[in-house]
């Protein structure tokens, strides 16, 4: 199993709340920011069981 990060946990919580973490962006100073960052955060299926 790959190492999990805080961003993975945030992506999982957003998924459980019904949000797509890849589409959840905020525009600030002309740039789009994601809550889970620009890195590839993943949803952790083991936490959803």
Secondary structure, 3 states (H helix, E strand, C coil): CCCCCHHHHHHHHHHHCCCCCCCCEEEECCEEEECCCCCCCCCCHHHHC
